[in-house]
């Protein structure tokens, strides 16, 4: 449940989850250096991606429209000559690598955390209210790497230089320990524009492209796998993603198809999912395009891969749907998912709405009614957040998360409301 609570309160990392696939930061400052452009070209405030950033990722981390070479301000280092193509296979196929070191650093963490006191089901005091400032502040650092190698091959990944919090908007504690997820990354081969095959882990579409997805905290973190995506659309468009991955929970018994998933998204109006252009923009300063999108997904896992979460070990199939959209400076959406074929009957939902007060300031309200693998009932919460970008790559976020029901179970106490001030920057 703590993982789900983390998602509900971690608005500072996903303030545009309904509109821009922002669960990962797969357009990083290293790419900004390559093209000599602002972070706001691809982001509606780091790390959330806008419509152009989504198209950039859909094109295998290349400038959409076949203009990658023309838009690049950083010359690639050639490995071999074009003549090698004629003599292949007697010579290696020529390639290229980024002209500078393709790294970027993201530092973030809580500055102030206030947690209210809680009581037991009998009305007796359970935990005192706490106020922490400076504890764990800016204590998480992640090194990103990414770049293209020739016309078809690209890579993206990350390595946690420090132990990172399971919730970036909370100080470390027994319920929210700093955990090191270490190295994750993948390589992508683009057969043609919009046709991609990726190998490795850390796939962004495992989270189904938006932070309103309701599965990731329920399943184990996927291990090594493969993901295929097909994207089309010069205005709006269609994206279909499918993948297989190891569960990574039991050494020696993992299989490539421990986790299986497929997602489809259809976008009406706005910039093309592949072109990054067309349509009309409601807030062009942050790439917020007027559009309407619908999505649906199916996820399945082997039961033995779920043994670490006994309360849903029998839940192997999940179905979900979401509706998102934006107009002007407003954005919002709703998502719903449920499980089948088990005795637990997960029934999860989330509603979110947001508004750009200024291009550098967003206000967000999120209602979540979710359940994690360690709980027997849902935990409805309402989170209010204001995210202020001091610069395109530096932000401060204030978040207040309130529980709408008193909920104390034999496993954990999740009734404490919380106010958190977080900060982060990337370069």
HELIX and SHEET records of a PDB file:
HELIX    1   1 UNK A    2  UNK A    9  1                                   8    
HELIX    2   2 UNK A   11  UNK A   13  5                                   3    
HELIX    3   3 UNK A   29  UNK A   35  1                                   7    
HELIX    4   4 UNK A   39  UNK A   41  5                                   3    
HELIX    5   5 UNK A   51  UNK A   58  1                                   8    
HELIX    6   6 UNK A   64  UNK A   66  5                                   3    
HELIX    7   7 UNK A   68  UNK A   71  1                                   4    
HELIX    8   8 UNK A   83  UNK A   87  1                                   5    
HELIX    9   9 UNK A  204  UNK A  207  5                                   4    
HELIX   10  10 UNK A  284  UNK A  286  5                                   3    
HELIX   11  11 UNK A  303  UNK A  306  5                                   4    
HELIX   12  12 UNK A  310  UNK A  312  5                                   3    
SHEET    1   A 2 UNK A  77  UNK A  79  0                                        
SHEET    2   A 2 UNK A  95  UNK A  97 -1                                        
SHEET    1   B17 UNK A 130  UNK A 133  0                                        
SHEET    2   B17 UNK A 103  UNK A 115 -1                                        
SHEET    3   B17 UNK A 140  UNK A 149 -1                                        
SHEET    4   B17 UNK A 153  UNK A 160 -1                                        
SHEET    5   B17 UNK A 183  UNK A 192 -1                                        
SHEET    6   B17 UNK A 195  UNK A 200 -1                                        
SHEET    7   B17 UNK A 225  UNK A 232 -1                                        
SHEET    8   B17 UNK A 235  UNK A 245 -1                                        
SHEET    9   B17 UNK A 259  UNK A 271 -1                                        
SHEET   10   B17 UNK A 291  UNK A 301 -1                                        
SHEET   11   B17 UNK A 317  UNK A 327 -1                                        
SHEET   12   B17 UNK A 330  UNK A 340 -1                                        
SHEET   13   B17 UNK A 347  UNK A 358 -1                                        
SHEET   14   B17 UNK A 361  UNK A 370 -1                                        
SHEET   15   B17 UNK A 379  UNK A 391 -1                                        
SHEET   16   B17 UNK A 394  UNK A 403 -1                                        
SHEET   17   B17 UNK A 418  UNK A 426 -1                                        
SHEET    1   C 2 UNK A 118  UNK A 119  0                                        
SHEET    2   C 2 UNK A 125  UNK A 127 -1                                        
SHEET    1   D 2 UNK A 164  UNK A 165  0                                        
SHEET    2   D 2 UNK A 178  UNK A 179 -1                                        
SHEET    1   E 2 UNK A 281  UNK A 283  0                                        
SHEET    2   E 2 UNK A 288  UNK A 289 -1                                        
END                                                                             
